[in-house]
Amino acid sequence: MSTPRSRPEVAAAAGGLFLLCWGLVHLDYWSRGAIVDWPTYQRYGDAILNHGLVPYRDFAVEYPPGALAVFIPPASFADYAAAFAWEMAVVGVVLVAVVAAIRWQAAVYVAFAPLLAGSLILSRFDLWPALLTVAALAAVLGARHRLGWGLLGAAVAAKLWPLVLVPLVLVWSYRAGRIRAALAGLVVVAAVFVPFAIVAPHGLWNSVSGQASRPLQIESLGASFFTVFGHPSVISSHGSQNIAGHGALATFFVFLQFATLVALWIAFARGPATSDRLLRYSAAAVCAFIVFGKVLSPQFLLWLIPLVPLVRGRRGLLATGLLTLALGLTQAWFPRRYWDYVYAFDGAGAVLARNLALVALLAVLAWPDRLAQEAPMPHSQPG
């Protein structure tokens, strides 16, 4: 962990750097041809705030209920896009501060997130679940297990993917004798989901099941092999562009994703509960979920930006380098050449290279401890 005296100064400086980079992303180089998601968020926020409609019951919502917390406030402003962008800027600054509380070097890297991710960071809400997830890890690392589980529950309620960290944090809390703190996470998830499950069970179920039934999205690892070495048919569904058919391959990747996650959970449980291992396996689990998923939207890489640089030592440097490469390759086609890729597979090699860089990142993060140098940190004492 960083020395206490260094945290406020680093957090303030890195936060300022983040805002500077946030401003630069508005320049034409990054903003030209932007593909935005905020109109969908605006539709949700306006329906709730200005028309009194109930999500999942009166209109369909693509995301879990916890995401509504960041969709609604900007709807009270005339310029939703600007208000939402400022909201995410604030979330980003807080994310930098939380990362600095764990490892100050990582906060410097996260400060460059706008330049690393490009214009998509302005109109996606993925910084919100990323903040909640990293805050949960910071809390449990500091022996504040109940708070950590509450934050992890909120992260799951915002975008489901933090579920992959639950087994890891369960092991961590169990080793600390604080396993009952996990109830706080269940309480938060129940508080967010249950009201909608009561008033709109069908709509809430469709929101969750709709994500599980998606075909291979065109930027996923499985799809990128077909776009490089073949000419698959492209269809639009589930709010994305996907390759038609290949259901067996999609099923294979679901199995591979789950098997890899289980292997990571078991590997962590069989080793010592050190802070370094919790952070490394957390980054590995999220990376596995992303790279072997049926969908790999560019904004998913925002989930890794605050996690990977928390990994220490030479392994961490290599992992951060691979993440930077993956982010750079993503900007090679998204957003300006995205439709060229969809309709003509132009840039398919860059998409496949990005995905293979993420596979390499996963391999580096998951490599057995005995074959890599790490700087271990002792388990925090329960408090």
N, C-alpha and C positions, 0 to 999 in steps of 0.2 A: 504494500500500500504506500501511497505518497506520504511524505512527511507532512504533518498538519500545517506547518508554516507555509509550505509551498502551494497548498491547494487554492486559497482565495486568489493569489496573484496569478497563478496559471489559469484558473477558471475565468478570471476577468479578461486576461489577455487573449485567451483562446476564444472566448465569447465574442470579443471585438473582431477578431480575425474571421470568425464565422459570419458575422454580419457584413463584413467587407466582401467576402466571397459571395454572400447572398446577393449583394448589390451587383457584383460583376456578372452574375448569371443572367441578369436582365439585359445585358448587352446583346447586340444582334448576333454575335458569333454563336451564343448558346441558345438564345430565344427564337431564332429563325426556324419556322416550321414546327413549332412546339405542338405536341399532342397532349391535350389536357383532360383531366378527370373532374375538375371542379364543377362543371355544369351539372353532373349527376349529383354531387354533394349539395349544390344549390337547390336542386329540385326537391331533395329530401328535406333540407332545412326550411325551405319556404313552405312546403306542405305542412310541416309540423308547427312552425312558429307563426306563420301568417294565415293559415287556413284551419288550424286546429285538428288536422287529420292524425290518425293513429297509425304509426308505421307497422308494417306487416299485416295489419288488418285492412286499412283503407287504401294502401298502396304497397307495392312490392319494394323490398329493400335488399340489395345485393350483399350487404355487409352485416356483421353481428351488431347487436344493440349498443355495445360500448363505443362503436365508431360514431354514433350519433352525437356524442359529447363534443366533437370538433366540427360537425356539420352544421349544427344549429346556430351557434353564436354569430358567424359571419352573415347569416341571413337577415340580421337586423340592420345591416349596412346597405347603402345603395349600390356600392361596387363590391359584389361578393368576391370576385377574384382577388382583388387587392386585400380585402379583409382576411380572406383565408390564407393568402400568402404571408401576411404579417403574423397571423396566428401560428403558422408553421415555423416562422422565423423565431418566435418566442420559444416554441417547443424545442427548436434546434439549439438555442442558447442554453436552455436548461439541460438538455441532453449533454452538451459539452461540459457543463459544470458537474454533472453526475459522473461522467467518465473521468474527469479530473480527480474526483474523490477516490477513485479506484487506482488510476495510474495516469500521472500527469502527461507522460509522453503520448499516450493514446489520445488525450484531449486535443493535442496539437494536430494530430492526423484528422480527427473528426471535424476540426474547425474548417478543413478544406472540403468537407462533404459536398457543398454546393458545386464546386468546380469538378469534383470527382464524379458526381452523379449527373450534372447538367440540369437543363431546364425542368426536367420532370419533378425535381424536388420542390418546385414552386406550387405544383397543383396536385400533389398526392398527399395523403394523410399518413403515410407509413412511418414518418418520424414519431407519431403519437404512440403506436404500440412499441416501437423501438425504445422510446424513452421509458415507458412503463416497465419494459423487460429489463433494461439495464439498471433502472432504479431498484427493481426487485433483487437483482443480483448484488448490488451495492449494499442493500439492507441485510440480506442474509450473510454476506461476508462480514458485516459489522455486528453479527450476532443479534440482529433485530429481526428475528424469524417471523413473528406475527405480521409486522409491517411488510416484510418481504413477500410473504404469501399473499397478503392483501393486494399488493401491487401486481404480483404475477397473475392473480385472478382477474384484475382489471385489464391486464394486457391480453389475456385470453379472450375476455369479453369484447375487446376492441378488434382483434383480428386473428383469432384461433391459433395461428402458427406458434405462439409461445407455449402451447401445450407440449411441444417437444422437449422443453426444459423441465417439465414437471417431475419426471422420474429422477433426474439429476439432483434437483433441489430436495426431493424427498429423501434421497440418500444423505445429502448434506445435513438436513435437519435431524434425521434419525441418528446420525453419528454424534450430533451435538446434544442429543437427548431432548430435542424440541419438536418431535414429530407431530404433536398435537397442534402446533402452530399452523399446520396445513389446513386446518378447519377454517382459518381466516380466508384462505383462497376460495374455498367452497362457498362460504357465506357471500363473498363479493360476486362470484359467478352467479349464484342463485338470485341475489338481489337484482342483478342486471337482466337475467334471462327469464326468470319465473313470471314477472308481470306480463311480458309479451307472450309467454307460453300459455297463460291463462286467457288473455283477450284475443290472441291471434295464433293459436297453435299451428294451424295449417300454413300460414304465411311465414312463421318463424322456421318451420321445418323445411319449407321450400327454399328458404335462404341458405340453410346449411347443406341440404341434400343437393341443391343445384351446383354447388362448388365441387362436391364429390363426384358428380356425374359428367364433369367436363371432359371433352376429348383432348388429344395432344395439341396443345397450343403451339403455334408455329415457331416460337423461339425456344421451346423446350429442348432438352438434350436429345430425346428420341426423335423429335421432328426435324432437328437440324441435320441429322444424318441423311434423312430423306431429301431435304432441300439441296444438299450438296451432291448427293450421288443419284438422285432421281428427280422425277417431276410429279410430285403428288398433287392431288386436287385440294384446293383451299376453300374452306367454308367459314362463314361467319356465324357464330353462335356463342351464347354465354358471355356476350360482351367482348369477344376477342376473335382473332383469326386463328383457325385451327386446320390441321390436315385431316382430310376425310378418310374414314376407314381406319385400319390398323388398330382395331380394338384389342387384339392380342398383345401388341406391343405396349399399349397403354396399361393393360393389366400387369404386364411384366414390370413396368416401372413403378407401379403402385406397390408390388411385392418387394422390389429392390429397395424402394424408399423405406418401407416399414422394416425390412430385415436389417438394413444398415443402421437405422435408429435403434433397434433393439440391441444390436451388437455394441453400439456406442454406450447405451445405458448400462449394459452388463459390464463392459470394460471399465467404466467409471466406478461402478459398485465394487468391483474386485480389487481396486487399488486404493491408495490412501486418499483421504478426504482433505486435500490441500486446496488452497485458494487458486493456485495456478491451474490445477487439474479441473476444478469446477468451471473456470473461465474458458479453458481450452475446449473442454467437452461441450460446453454450451455453444461456442462458436461452431464446433464440428457438427453438432446436431442440427443447428439452423442451416448450415451449409448443405448437409445431406438432404434436408427437407426441400431446399430450393433446387438443387441440381438434379435430383432424381424425381422431382414432381412432374405432373402432367402439364403444369403451367409454369412458365418462367418469365414473368413480366419484368421489364427493366427495373421497376421500382423495388423489386424484391431485394436487390443488392443493397438498398438502404438499410435493411435489417442487419447486414454484416458489417457495415462501416463502423459502428460503435463497439462491436464485439471482437473482431479479429485483432485490432491493434492492442487489445488488452492481454493478448498472449505474449509471454515474455521470452527473452533469449533469442538465439539464432532461429529457432523454429518460428517465433513470432515475426521476426524480420522477413523471413522467407514467405510466410503466410500473408503478411501485409503487402509484400511485393506482388504476389499472385492476385490478391484482391484488387490492387491498383491496376494491374494488367487487365483484369476482367472488366473493371469499370471503364477503362480507356477503350477497350474493344467494343463495349456496348455503345459508347458515343460515336463509334465509327459508322453505325447505321441508324441509331435511334437518337432523335426523332426524324432527322431530315431525310434519311433514306429508308425509312421503315416501309413505306408503301411500295417502293421499288423492290424490296425484299419479298413482300407479300405477293406481288403480282408477277414478278419476273425472277425471283430468287437471287436478285443482285445483292451481293454482300453476304451470301450464304456461308462462305468460308470464314468470314469474321464472326458470324453467329456461332458456328461450330467451334472456332478457336476460343471464343469466350467461354463456352460451356466446358470445353476441355480444361481451360484454366481453372474453372471452379472445381472440376474433378480433382485436379492436381492440388488445389487448396484443401479440399477435403482430405486427401491422402496425407498432406503435411500435418494437418491438425490431428488426424486420427492415428498417426504413426505411433507404435508402442513406445512407452517412456524409456525403456532400456536402450533404445536405438537413437535417442535424441537428447541433447543437453537441455535441461530446464533449470530454472532457478526456483526451487520450491519455497513456498511460504507456508508457515504452520497454520493449522485450522484455528479460526477464531474461537475463543472461549465463550460458551453460552452466557448470556446475561439476561 
